[in-house]
Amino acid sequence: MFSKILIANRGEIALRVIRACREMGVRTVAIYSEADRSALHVRKADEAYCVGPAPSAQSYLRADRILEVARQSRADAIHPGYGFLSENPAFAEACEKAGIVFIGPSSETMKLCGSKTASRRLAKQVGVPTVPGIDQDLTDEEILRRAPEIGFPILIKAAAGGGGKGMRVVRESAELASAIRASRSEGQSSFGDPAVFIEKYLIRPRHIEMQILADATGHTLYLGERECSLQRRHQKVVEEAPSPVMTAELRQRMGEAAVALARGCRYRNAGTAEFLVDADRNFYFLEINARLQVEHPVTELTTGIDLVKSQIRIAAGEPLALRQEEVEWRGHAIECRIYAEDPANNFAPFPGKLILYRPPSGPGIRNDSGVYEGFEVPIYYDPMLSKLIAWGRDRHEAIGRMRQALQDYLVAGIKTSIPFLVEVMADPAFIKGDVDTTFIEAFVKRKKMDEPRHREVGLVAAAIHAYLMEKERRPPAPAAAAGAVSPWALAARHNALRRR
């Protein structure tokens, strides 16, 4: 086992790894940018080193500085978390050459998984269905010529993409040229690679992913699926396990497909095979994420398996202790990503100081967070404050616990996505499990249509409130003279006359 692990990340995932290491008796090394000097992961680690200015390109993405800290601190291994350098094969290779264990797949496996076209070809080789498309990097002229062969709508995707970056939906040929330029530009800026390919755009599919674990001997497990269909701009917002659409037979087929993919690319450590599932429960391979996923807690809560500890043990050379038939799923878990953003302003990031921060607690509630009261949420990084997870014996109980936890979550000083998530949890379609990748877009449109009615109700309520406040300030009316008729009696007589 390792004696010391460097965590090449920040925020809640850095803290998640630190907690796992502490439970295993492993010392930790944190890195931080100048903007994160007072961050919680810096305080909790055994050692912490500054690696540069606030922009991530000058700090968290500086592989050379991170490796220098690893050597200086004498760390045995590096855990990349997710994002930043977690799927960078050059960084994994640099760790290998430096004699430092990279807690993840090998650089060669990462190169294969990182190429959408190469991983699609792998899927076909091992018999896993893929979305109809062309599995090669195409020139602009080839896309314009061959797109009609697939049939609109199509999806233009950055070959090295992920997280929805470099992805454009094209519904007619007139949109192709501008979509190609936008996809290439975003692929170049985000991944340093302008290559793109095309595939058929499925109408209202579900986005379902399968968690895998694989050790150095090739022993590979699937740990069940996560429903990730609730997305905004191709970024996941709410995840749950198991999927409301899943059957035991479909889980087995998708799980075995994920294992076949892992073995096909000699995968080692924790990873995720992502699929699209249509209305007839046909599934199609999408991509392999060669890292720990943001939404891993829902799998941990439904299987009882600590994925971070499993990652560390596998990287240390330990074999998996479980057999596939020993993996059990219990209950239901839902995760909501809490962002510092303004839902009323097109979900624009909303950095600032947390004047009040009171996360919820209670039966089945877990909050993975990297912030604290008084913390200044920086503008330089992803605006996620925390991941709120609720577990229940079934989906109904999990939703109820999540709804209550969101209502108990107190944040002041900045705006957050919490009010939006409260509405999602109360939505009848979500409660029924009737979701797909267009759910959030349609939900937001419905809310905008309801805004005029809500505004009218609000104005009426404000007018009533103002009237009552003014009435309280008025002097009491003089007592009625003896023998005077009560206004209530007059109203009753008037009403009686109307009925005659």
Order of alpha helices (4+ residues) and beta strands (2+ residues): beta-alpha-beta-alpha-beta-alpha-beta-alpha-beta-alpha-alpha-beta-alpha-beta-beta-alpha-beta-beta-beta-beta-alpha-beta-beta-alpha-alpha-beta-beta-beta-beta-beta-beta-beta-beta-alpha-beta-alpha-alpha-alpha-alpha
